[in-house]
Amino acid sequence: MLETLISNPVYGYFFIFFARVADVSLDVFRLLMLTRGYALPAAAIGFIEVSIFVLALGTVLYGGLTDPLKVIAYAGGFATGNLVGVYIEEKMALGYVVVHVFPVKPRCDELAAKLRESNFGVTKIPGEGRSGPRDVLIVTTRRRYLSW
């Protein structure tokens, strides 16, 4: 079936492009999963990713490198896949972030108490700023709760 698909040049270009978009998107997502400690899901994603990669590369190499449009489709799919992978990861917002909050001194304890009541991890650290003493709140939260 794949041979029938790639024997038609137009379908072959589209296959190469979209296979690379899928492959590289999975690669970006897999690396982010690994950095967050999700080894088993990352391994499963890697299996699918490499399978798609081999099919896409095989399609480019099928019949030799005589068709420059195959290379362009391959490179375009790679570039687009990076963008798609980052977009997907941003929407899923996996993991945690640490936010430093510099509240006004009289309300610092009140803000820390409200954050803790809302199940946020909060550490209060005394500091010294240009204008004198200042407290810093270090808040740990899930990425999905932040809007950039």
Backbone hydrogen bonds in HBPLUS format (Angstrom, degrees):
<---DONOR---> <-ACCEPTOR-->    atom                        ^
c    i                          cat <-CA-CA->   ^        H-A-AA   ^      H-
h    n   atom  resd res      DA  || num        DHA   H-A  angle D-A-AA Bond
n    s   type  num  typ     dist DA aas  dist angle  dist       angle   num
A0005-LEU N   A0001-MET O   3.01 MM   4  6.33 153.5  2.08 147.1 154.7     1
A0006-ILE N   A0002-LEU O   2.90 MM   4  6.20 164.8  1.92 158.5 160.9     2
A0007-SER N   A0003-GLU O   3.00 MM   4  5.97 125.8  2.30 137.0 149.6     3
A0012-GLY N   A0008-ASN O   2.90 MM   4  6.05 156.3  1.96 157.6 165.2     4
A0013-TYR N   A0009-PRO O   2.88 MM   4  6.16 153.0  1.96 153.1 158.4     5
A0014-PHE N   A0010-VAL O   3.15 MM   4  6.45 165.3  2.17 151.6 154.9     6
A0015-PHE N   A0011-TYR O   2.81 MM   4  5.98 158.2  1.85 150.2 157.1     7
A0016-ILE N   A0012-GLY O   2.90 MM   4  6.07 166.8  1.92 150.6 153.8     8
A0017-PHE N   A0013-TYR O   2.93 MM   4  6.12 169.7  1.94 152.3 155.4     9
A0018-PHE N   A0014-PHE O   2.92 MM   4  6.03 174.7  1.93 156.1 156.9    10
A0019-ALA N   A0015-PHE O   2.82 MM   4  5.74 150.0  1.90 147.5 156.5    11
A0020-ARG N   A0016-ILE O   3.00 MM   4  6.12 157.2  2.05 147.0 152.6    12
A0021-VAL N   A0017-PHE O   2.95 MM   4  6.28 152.3  2.03 147.0 155.7    13
A0022-ALA N   A0018-PHE O   3.00 MM   4  6.15 164.2  2.03 142.5 146.2    14
A0023-ASP N   A0019-ALA O   2.84 MM   4  5.98 164.0  1.86 148.6 153.9    15
A0024-VAL N   A0020-ARG O   2.86 MM   4  5.85 174.4  1.86 152.4 154.2    16
A0025-SER N   A0021-VAL O   2.97 MM   4  5.93 154.6  2.04 142.4 150.3    17
A0026-LEU N   A0022-ALA O   2.98 MM   4  6.12 160.1  2.02 147.8 153.1    18
A0027-ASP N   A0023-ASP O   2.96 MM   4  6.21 144.2  2.09 138.8 149.7    19
A0028-VAL N   A0024-VAL O   2.92 MM   4  6.20 162.1  1.96 155.7 157.6    20
A0029-PHE N   A0025-SER O   3.06 MM   4  6.25 169.3  2.08 150.3 153.5    21
A0030-ARG N   A0026-LEU O   2.72 MM   4  5.83 155.7  1.78 147.2 154.8    22
A0031-LEU N   A0027-ASP O   2.96 MM   4  6.17 163.3  1.99 152.4 155.8    23
A0032-LEU N   A0028-VAL O   3.12 MM   4  6.38 156.7  2.17 148.1 154.4    24
A0033-MET N   A0029-PHE O   2.92 MM   4  6.19 149.3  2.02 146.7 155.7    25
A0034-LEU N   A0030-ARG O   2.90 MM   4  6.20 155.9  1.96 150.9 157.4    26
A0035-THR N   A0031-LEU O   3.02 MM   4  6.27 158.7  2.06 148.4 153.3    27
A0036-ARG N   A0033-MET O   3.16 MM   3  5.20 138.7  2.34  96.7 108.5    28
A0038-TYR N   A0033-MET O   2.96 MM   5  5.21 161.4  1.99 152.9 147.1    29
A0037-GLY N   A0034-LEU O   3.03 MM   3  5.12 164.5  2.06 107.6 111.7    30
A0042-ALA N   A0038-TYR O   3.16 MM   4  6.14 150.3  2.25 141.2 150.1    31
A0043-ALA N   A0039-ALA O   2.91 MM   4  6.15 147.3  2.02 148.0 156.5    32
A0044-ALA N   A0040-LEU O   3.12 MM   4  6.45 159.0  2.16 152.4 157.3    33
A0045-ILE N   A0041-PRO O   2.93 MM   4  6.17 160.8  1.97 151.0 156.3    34
A0046-GLY N   A0042-ALA O   2.84 MM   4  5.99 152.3  1.92 142.8 151.1    35
A0047-PHE N   A0043-ALA O   3.02 MM   4  6.31 147.3  2.13 145.7 153.2    36
A0048-ILE N   A0044-ALA O   3.31 MM   4  6.66 162.4  2.34 148.9 151.6    37
A0049-GLU N   A0045-ILE O   2.83 MM   4  6.01 164.5  1.85 154.9 160.2    38
A0050-VAL N   A0046-GLY O   2.93 MM   4  6.01 168.6  1.94 152.0 153.6    39
A0051-SER N   A0047-PHE O   3.15 MM   4  6.27 153.3  2.22 142.3 149.8    40
A0052-ILE N   A0048-ILE O   3.05 MM   4  6.34 161.3  2.08 154.6 158.6    41
A0053-PHE N   A0049-GLU O   2.93 MM   4  6.17 159.0  1.97 148.2 154.9    42
A0054-VAL N   A0050-VAL O   2.92 MM   4  6.10 163.2  1.95 151.3 154.0    43
A0055-LEU N   A0051-SER O   3.20 MM   4  6.45 160.4  2.24 144.9 150.0    44
A0056-ALA N   A0052-ILE O   2.90 MM   4  6.16 162.1  1.93 156.6 161.7    45
A0057-LEU N   A0053-PHE O   2.84 MM   4  6.02 172.4  1.85 159.5 161.6    46
A0058-GLY N   A0054-VAL O   2.86 MM   4  5.87 157.1  1.91 144.0 151.3    47
A0059-THR N   A0055-LEU O   3.02 MM   4  6.17 144.8  2.14 139.7 148.5    48
A0060-VAL N   A0056-ALA O   3.09 MM   4  6.45 149.8  2.18 145.9 153.9    49
A0061-LEU N   A0057-LEU O   2.96 MM   4  6.22 160.0  2.00 153.2 158.5    50
A0062-TYR N   A0058-GLY O   2.86 MM   4  5.81 122.9  2.19 136.5 150.4    51
A0064-GLY N   A0061-LEU O   2.89 MM   3  5.10 155.2  1.95 137.3 132.3    52
A0070-LYS N   A0067-ASP O   3.13 MM   3  5.72 146.0  2.25 113.6 121.9    53
A0072-ILE N   A0068-PRO O   3.01 MM   4  6.35 155.2  2.07 148.3 155.5    54
A0073-ALA N   A0069-LEU O   2.86 MM   4  6.02 158.2  1.91 142.7 148.6    55
A0074-TYR N   A0070-LYS O   2.90 MM   4  6.09 154.7  1.96 144.4 151.6    56
A0075-ALA N   A0071-VAL O   2.89 MM   4  6.11 165.9  1.91 152.4 155.5    57
A0076-GLY N   A0072-ILE O   2.79 MM   4  5.88 161.3  1.82 150.4 156.5    58
A0077-GLY N   A0073-ALA O   2.90 MM   4  5.97 152.7  1.98 141.6 148.9    59
A0078-PHE N   A0074-TYR O   3.04 MM   4  6.29 149.0  2.14 141.9 150.4    60
A0079-ALA N   A0075-ALA O   3.01 MM   4  6.32 165.9  2.03 154.5 156.5    61
A0080-THR N   A0076-GLY O   2.95 MM   4  6.07 167.7  1.97 150.1 154.0    62
A0081-GLY N   A0077-GLY O   2.82 MM   4  5.78 149.8  1.91 140.3 149.3    63
A0082-ASN N   A0078-PHE O   3.18 MM   4  6.49 145.3  2.31 146.5 153.8    64
A0083-LEU N   A0079-ALA O   3.45 MM   4  6.84 159.9  2.49 145.9 149.8    65
A0084-VAL N   A0080-THR O   2.92 MM   4  6.20 164.4  1.94 156.7 161.3    66
A0085-GLY N   A0081-GLY O   2.85 MM   4  5.88 160.9  1.89 145.7 151.3    67
A0086-VAL N   A0082-ASN O   3.10 MM   4  6.28 163.2  2.13 150.4 153.8    68
A0087-TYR N   A0083-LEU O   3.01 MM   4  6.19 157.7  2.06 146.4 153.2    69
A0088-ILE N   A0084-VAL O   2.92 MM   4  6.14 162.7  1.95 155.2 159.0    70
A0089-GLU N   A0085-GLY O   3.02 MM   4  6.20 163.1  2.05 147.5 152.3    71
A0090-GLU N   A0086-VAL O   2.91 MM   4  6.11 156.5  1.97 149.0 155.3    72
A0091-LYS N   A0087-TYR O   3.06 MM   4  6.32 153.7  2.13 147.3 154.0    73
A0092-MET N   A0088-ILE O   2.98 MM   4  6.25 148.2  2.08 148.2 157.2    74
A0093-ALA N   A0089-GLU O   2.84 MM   4  5.91 147.6  1.95 148.0 157.1    75
A0143-ARG N   A0095-GLY O   3.02 MM  48  5.96 166.5  2.04 140.6 141.8    76
A0097-VAL N   A0141-THR O   2.82 MM  44  5.63 158.3  1.87 166.2 173.6    77
A0141-THR N   A0097-VAL O   3.06 MM  44  5.63 164.7  2.08 159.2 164.0    78
A0099-VAL N   A0139-VAL O   2.77 MM  40  5.10 169.5  1.78 155.0 158.3    79
A0139-VAL N   A0099-VAL O   2.82 MM  40  5.10 174.3  1.82 158.1 158.0    80
A0101-VAL N   A0137-LEU O   2.74 MM  36  4.97 167.3  1.76 154.6 158.5    81
A0137-LEU N   A0101-VAL O   2.86 MM  36  4.97 173.1  1.87 154.1 155.4    82
A0107-ARG N   A0104-VAL O   3.03 MM   3  5.77 141.6  2.18 125.6 135.5    83
A0108-CYS N   A0105-LYS O   3.25 MM   3  5.30 168.3  2.27 112.3 115.8    84
A0111-LEU N   A0107-ARG O   2.92 MM   4  6.09 159.7  1.97 153.3 158.8    85
A0112-ALA N   A0108-CYS O   2.93 MM   4  6.15 162.9  1.96 152.8 157.6    86
A0113-ALA N   A0109-ASP O   2.97 MM   4  6.13 157.6  2.02 146.2 151.9    87
A0114-LYS N   A0110-GLU O   3.05 MM   4  6.30 157.6  2.10 146.6 152.4    88
A0115-LEU N   A0111-LEU O   2.95 MM   4  6.18 159.8  1.99 152.9 158.3    89
A0116-ARG N   A0112-ALA O   2.99 MM   4  6.19 158.2  2.04 147.6 153.5    90
A0117-GLU N   A0113-ALA O   2.94 MM   4  6.15 154.0  2.00 146.7 154.0    91
A0118-SER N   A0114-LYS O   3.12 MM   4  6.35 135.0  2.33 137.3 148.7    92
A0118-SER N   A0115-LEU O   3.10 MM   3  5.07 129.5  2.37  93.5 107.2    93
A0120-PHE N   A0115-LEU O   3.03 MM   5  5.44 161.2  2.07 147.0 146.4    94
A0119-ASN N   A0116-ARG O   2.95 MM   3  5.00 153.2  2.02 111.9 113.2    95
A0140-THR N   A0121-GLY O   2.87 MM  19  5.04 157.8  1.92 142.5 149.7    96
A0123-THR N   A0138-ILE O   2.90 MM  15  5.05 150.4  1.99 137.2 147.0    97
A0138-ILE N   A0123-THR O   2.77 MM  15  5.05 164.4  1.79 150.9 156.5    98
A0125-ILE N   A0136-VAL O   2.82 MM  11  5.15 163.9  1.85 153.8 159.3    99
A0136-VAL N   A0125-ILE O   2.77 MM  11  5.15 157.8  1.82 150.9 158.7   100
A0127-GLY N   A0134-ARG O   2.55 MM   7  5.01 137.7  1.72 151.0 166.1   101
A0134-ARG N   A0127-GLY O   2.90 MM   7  5.01 159.0  1.95 129.1 128.3   102
A0129-GLY N   A0132-GLY O   2.72 MM   3  5.07 169.5  1.73 148.6 146.3   103
A0132-GLY N   A0129-GLY O   3.15 MM   3  5.07 163.9  2.18 103.3 107.8   104
A0145-TYR N   A0142-ARG O   3.08 MM   3  5.72 157.7  2.13 116.6 123.0   105
A0146-LEU N   A0143-ARG O   3.03 MM   3  5.57 163.2  2.06 118.0 123.5   106
